[in-house]
Amino acid sequence: MLHVNRRIKDIVGSTTLAITARAKELAAQGHDVVNFGAGEPDFDTPDFIKKAGIKAIESGFTKYTPSIGTQDLREAIAAKFQKDNGLVYKPNQIVVSCGAKHSLFNIIQVLVDDGDEVIFQSPYWVSYPEMVKAAGGKSVIIPTDASTAFKITPDLLKKHITPKTRILIINSPSNPTGVMYHKEELAKIAEICVAHKIYVISDEIYEKLIYDTNVFTSIASLGQEIFDLTITVNGVSKAYAMTGWRIGYAAGALEIMEYIKKYQDHSTSNPTSISQVAALEALKASPESIDQMCQIFKKRRDLMLQCLDRIPELSYIRPEGAFYVFCDFSKVGDATVIAKQMLDEVKVAGIPGDSFGAPNYIRFSFATSDARIQEGIARVAKWIANQSSSLKV
């Protein structure tokens, strides 16, 4: 019998990746699939970024770099943090990794010991509980719903803190709900974390995709005490359509980041040298390219919501950022079964909410064209209508 590490044995594969792979497989077979499962922008990486990567290859910048990333890139990240977020980190407080997911994994491996508790809300990003399992920790999941706009309240947080609480993870804007924490909400959460000496992992990967009049706030910017307890995570994947380049980064107290560096030294070593050059070019760029993409996403969000509003059986909380709508299918049936049936029967891919700790929901991504949004939601509406008709018969 195969012997597997007990921590790894119980890890569950990513449903997001599985559904997306199945949708691509059906499309390759010639089916007209509308893929609302994608967790990445459908835009191509901007040309000026690609050219920087090509130049790096042609100039021979293809060797090892420092494990934590090049000095130039870490300086650019430090400048970004100060300019965009009001956070002052030195380059030696920053570790560049192979995507924000890798950054999160490193932090949890370093800060969580056997039995330590990590708090986050449901709905949650699919990888948080699996990362905690891999570290030997325990996930303490705070259930949220539409009544709290899918956000943790101070009272909910206090109820779930124990002597074993080590970390709180905040993802704002959120995958899968698209909601975000506002400054006043973060200030109350920060006060609790400071009082209980709880570390905060602030997952800010969707920071640049904010809609309407919403303003993004980094929790670490709300005072020195919470700054010292926070590890801020970000990357270039979502804002610059660079998912495959695999560049993420984390910044925090020097002592913590030194341990993360040691851990990365013996796992991946440095992220790809070529991708680091491309990421540096992205961070140096004018915000206009991001703003343009964000405006397109806002129009797509509005279009998807308009289409969903015509389906009385479905409801949602209006997303303030990211590129997802989290739809409540409880009036239709079992969302996990529905997601599979819709992919098989009408070729619409959505990610079932049980992957995010919210089994009544399905996540739809609007990282696709207007035409595909209209077509896909029309198929969903017709499928739901047919189910209702068959039940009446």
C-alpha positions in Angstrom: 0.0 0.0 0.0 1.2 3.5 -0.9 2.3 5.5 2.1 1.5 9.2 1.9 2.2 12.0 4.3 -0.9 12.3 6.5 -1.1 16.0 5.9 -1.1 15.6 2.2 -3.4 12.6 2.1 -6.5 14.6 3.0 -5.9 17.5 0.6 -8.8 17.9 -1.9 -8.0 18.8 -5.5 -9.1 22.2 -6.9 -12.6 22.0 -8.3 -12.0 25.3 -10.1 -9.1 23.8 -12.0 -11.1 20.5 -12.6 -14.2 22.3 -14.0 -12.0 24.6 -16.1 -10.1 21.6 -17.5 -13.4 19.8 -18.3 -14.8 22.9 -20.1 -11.6 23.1 -22.2 -11.8 19.4 -22.9 -15.4 19.8 -24.2 -14.4 22.8 -26.3 -11.5 20.8 -27.8 -14.1 18.1 -28.8 -16.0 20.8 -30.8 -18.7 21.8 -28.3 -19.7 25.4 -28.0 -18.9 25.9 -24.3 -19.5 29.1 -22.5 -16.8 29.1 -19.8 -17.8 31.1 -16.7 -15.4 29.1 -14.6 -12.2 30.9 -15.5 -10.3 32.6 -12.6 -8.2 34.7 -14.9 -8.6 37.7 -17.2 -9.3 36.7 -20.8 -7.2 39.6 -22.0 -3.7 39.0 -23.5 -0.7 40.2 -21.5 0.0 43.7 -22.8 2.6 43.9 -25.5 5.1 46.1 -23.6 5.2 43.5 -20.9 5.7 40.6 -23.4 8.5 42.6 -25.1 10.3 43.0 -21.8 10.2 39.2 -21.3 11.5 38.6 -24.9 14.3 41.1 -24.3 15.3 39.3 -21.2 15.6 36.0 -23.1 17.5 37.6 -26.0 19.9 39.3 -23.5 20.6 36.1 -21.7 18.8 36.9 -18.5 18.0 33.3 -18.0 20.0 32.3 -15.0 19.3 32.0 -11.3 18.4 35.1 -9.4 18.4 35.6 -5.7 15.9 33.2 -4.1 13.6 36.1 -3.0 13.7 37.9 -6.4 15.9 40.5 -8.0 16.7 43.7 -6.1 15.2 45.8 -8.9 11.9 44.0 -8.7 11.7 44.2 -4.9 12.5 47.9 -5.0 9.7 48.4 -7.6 7.3 46.4 -5.3 8.3 48.5 -2.3 7.6 51.6 -4.4 4.2 50.2 -5.4 3.3 49.5 -1.8 4.2 53.0 -0.7 2.5 54.8 -3.7 -0.7 52.7 -3.9 -1.3 51.5 -0.3 0.7 53.8 2.0 2.8 50.9 3.2 6.5 51.4 3.8 8.4 48.1 3.3 12.1 47.8 2.6 13.2 45.5 -0.3 14.5 43.0 2.3 11.0 42.7 3.7 9.7 41.5 0.4 9.8 37.9 -1.0 8.9 37.4 -4.7 7.4 33.9 -5.3 5.9 31.8 -8.1 2.5 33.5 -7.9 0.4 34.9 -5.1 -0.8 31.4 -4.3 2.8 30.3 -3.7 3.3 33.4 -1.4 0.2 32.4 0.6 1.4 28.8 0.9 4.8 29.9 2.1 3.4 32.2 4.8 1.1 29.5 6.1 3.8 26.9 6.2 6.1 29.3 8.1 3.5 30.7 10.7 1.3 27.7 11.3 2.4 24.8 13.6 0.5 21.6 14.5 -2.9 22.5 16.0 -2.7 26.2 15.3 -6.0 27.7 14.2 -6.4 29.8 11.1 -9.6 31.9 10.8 -11.2 32.8 7.5 -14.8 33.1 6.3 -16.9 31.1 4.0 -17.3 31.6 1.2 -13.5 31.3 0.9 -11.0 30.8 -1.8 -10.7 27.1 -2.5 -7.0 26.8 -1.5 -7.1 28.3 2.0 -8.3 25.2 3.9 -6.0 22.9 1.9 -2.9 25.1 2.6 -3.8 25.0 6.3 -4.1 21.2 6.2 -0.7 21.0 4.6 0.8 22.9 7.5 -0.9 20.7 10.1 -3.1 23.5 11.2 -6.9 23.7 11.8 -9.2 25.9 9.7 -11.8 27.8 11.7 -14.3 28.9 9.2 -16.7 31.7 10.0 -19.9 31.2 8.0 -21.2 34.3 6.3 -24.1 34.9 4.0 -26.1 37.6 2.2 -27.2 39.1 5.5 -23.6 40.2 6.3 -22.8 40.8 2.6 -20.5 37.7 2.8 -18.2 39.6 5.3 -16.9 38.8 8.8 -18.3 41.2 11.4 -16.4 42.1 14.6 -18.9 40.0 16.7 -18.5 37.0 14.5 -14.7 37.3 14.7 -14.6 37.6 18.5 -16.8 34.4 18.8 -14.3 32.3 16.8 -11.1 33.4 18.5 -9.5 30.9 20.9 -6.1 30.6 22.6 -5.0 28.6 19.6 -5.9 31.3 17.0 -2.8 32.1 15.0 -3.9 33.8 11.8 -6.8 35.6 10.2 -7.0 35.6 6.4 -8.7 38.4 4.7 -9.4 38.3 0.9 -10.6 41.7 -0.4 -12.0 42.0 -3.0 -13.1 38.4 -2.6 -12.9 35.4 -4.7 -15.6 34.1 -5.0 -18.1 36.8 -4.0 -16.5 40.0 -5.4 -17.3 41.9 -2.1 -14.7 44.0 -0.4 -14.0 45.2 3.1 -14.1 49.0 3.5 -11.8 51.1 5.7 -14.2 51.3 8.7 -14.8 47.5 8.6 -11.1 46.8 8.5 -10.3 49.2 11.3 -12.7 47.2 13.7 -11.1 43.9 12.6 -7.6 45.3 13.0 -8.4 46.4 16.6 -9.5 42.9 17.5 -6.4 41.3 15.9 -4.1 43.7 17.7 -5.8 43.0 21.0 -5.4 39.3 20.6 -2.0 39.4 18.8 -3.3 37.6 15.7 -1.4 37.7 12.5 -3.3 38.8 9.4 -2.7 37.6 5.9 -4.2 40.2 3.6 -4.8 38.6 0.2 -5.0 41.6 -2.1 -4.6 40.0 -5.5 -7.8 41.7 -6.9 -6.8 45.1 -5.6 -6.7 46.8 -9.0 -10.1 45.5 -10.1 -12.5 47.8 -8.1 -15.7 49.1 -9.4 -18.1 52.1 -8.9 -17.0 54.5 -6.2 -15.4 51.9 -4.0 -12.0 52.7 -2.6 -9.4 50.0 -1.7 -7.7 49.9 1.7 -4.9 47.7 2.9 -5.5 46.7 6.5 -1.8 47.1 7.2 -2.1 50.8 6.5 -4.4 51.4 9.6 -1.7 51.8 12.2 1.8 50.6 13.2 0.5 47.7 15.4 -1.6 46.1 12.7 1.2 46.8 10.2 3.5 44.8 12.3 1.1 41.8 12.4 0.1 41.8 8.7 1.7 40.0 5.8 0.4 41.6 2.6 0.1 39.5 -0.5 -0.3 40.6 -4.0 0.9 39.8 -7.5 0.7 40.7 -11.2 -1.6 37.9 -12.4 -5.0 39.6 -12.3 -4.2 43.3 -12.8 -1.8 42.7 -15.7 -3.3 39.6 -17.2 -0.1 37.7 -16.4 -1.5 34.5 -14.7 0.9 32.2 -16.5 4.0 34.2 -15.8 3.7 33.1 -12.1 4.8 36.2 -10.1 3.4 37.0 -6.7 4.9 38.7 -3.7 4.5 39.1 0.0 5.7 41.7 2.5 5.8 41.8 6.2 7.9 42.0 9.4 11.6 41.3 8.5 11.8 38.3 11.0 8.9 36.6 9.3 10.1 37.3 5.8 13.6 35.9 6.7 11.9 32.6 7.6 9.9 32.6 4.3 13.1 33.2 2.4 14.7 30.2 4.1 11.7 28.1 3.2 11.7 29.2 -0.4 15.4 28.6 -0.6 14.8 24.9 -0.3 11.5 24.6 -2.3 11.4 26.5 -5.5 14.4 28.9 -5.1 13.8 31.9 -7.3 10.8 32.6 -9.5 11.5 32.6 -13.2 14.0 35.2 -14.1 12.3 36.1 -17.4 8.9 36.6 -15.6 10.6 38.9 -13.0 11.8 41.2 -15.8 8.3 41.3 -17.2 6.7 41.9 -13.8 9.2 44.8 -13.2 8.0 46.4 -16.5 4.4 45.9 -15.5 4.9 47.6 -12.1 6.7 50.6 -13.8 3.9 51.1 -16.3 1.3 53.9 -16.3 -2.0 52.8 -14.7 -3.9 53.5 -17.9 -3.7 49.9 -19.2 -5.1 48.6 -15.9 -7.8 51.3 -15.8 -8.9 50.3 -19.3 -9.2 46.7 -18.5 -11.0 47.5 -15.2 -13.6 49.6 -17.1 -14.3 46.7 -19.5 -14.7 44.4 -16.6 -17.2 46.8 -15.0 -19.3 46.9 -18.1 -19.2 43.1 -18.3 -20.3 42.9 -14.6 -23.2 45.2 -15.2 -24.2 43.2 -18.3 -24.1 39.9 -16.4 -26.1 41.3 -13.5 -28.7 42.7 -16.0 -29.0 39.2 -17.5 -29.2 37.5 -14.1 -31.9 39.9 -13.0 -34.2 38.4 -15.6 -34.0 35.0 -13.8 -36.3 35.2 -10.7 -35.0 32.0 -9.2 -31.5 33.4 -8.8 -30.1 36.1 -6.4 -26.7 37.5 -5.7 -24.8 40.2 -3.7 -23.5 42.9 -6.1 -19.8 42.4 -6.6 -17.6 45.5 -5.8 -14.4 44.1 -7.3 -12.7 41.0 -8.9 -14.6 39.4 -11.8 -17.1 37.0 -10.3 -20.8 36.9 -9.5 -21.7 34.4 -6.7 -25.2 33.2 -7.5 -27.7 31.7 -5.0 -29.3 28.6 -6.7 -31.1 27.4 -3.6 -34.5 28.0 -5.2 -33.5 25.8 -8.1 -31.9 22.8 -6.4 -28.6 21.2 -5.5 -26.0 23.7 -6.9 -23.3 21.0 -7.1 -25.5 18.8 -9.2 -26.8 21.8 -11.2 -23.3 22.9 -12.1 -22.5 19.5 -13.5 -25.8 19.3 -15.4 -25.4 22.7 -16.9 -22.0 21.9 -18.2 -23.1 18.5 -19.6 -26.5 19.6 -21.0 -26.1 23.2 -22.1 -22.4 23.6 -22.1 -22.1 26.4 -19.5 -19.3 26.1 -17.0 -19.6 27.6 -13.5 -17.8 26.6 -10.3 -20.1 25.0 -7.6 -20.2 26.7 -4.3 -19.3 23.7 -2.2 -15.7 24.3 -3.3 -15.9 27.7 -1.5 -17.8 26.4 1.5 -21.1 27.7 0.3 -23.0 24.7 -1.3 -26.1 26.6 -2.4 -24.1 28.8 -4.8 -22.4 28.8 -8.2 -19.6 31.2 -9.1 -19.9 32.8 -12.6 -16.8 34.6 -13.9 -17.4 37.6 -16.2 -13.9 37.4 -17.6 -15.3 36.8 -21.1 -16.8 38.8 -23.9 -20.2 40.5 -23.8 -21.5 38.1 -26.4 -20.5 35.0 -24.4 -22.1 36.5 -21.2 -25.4 37.1 -23.0 -25.3 33.6 -24.6 -24.3 31.8 -21.4 -26.8 33.4 -19.1 -29.5 32.9 -21.7 -28.7 29.2 -21.7 -28.9 29.2 -17.9 -32.2 30.9 -17.9 -33.6 28.4 -20.5 -32.2 25.5 -18.5 -33.8 26.7 -15.3 -37.2 27.3 -17.1 -37.1 23.8 -18.5 -36.4 22.3 -15.0 -39.4 24.3 -13.6 -41.6 23.1 -16.4 -40.7 19.5 -15.9 -41.4 19.7 -12.2 -44.9 21.1 -12.9 -45.6 18.2 -15.2 
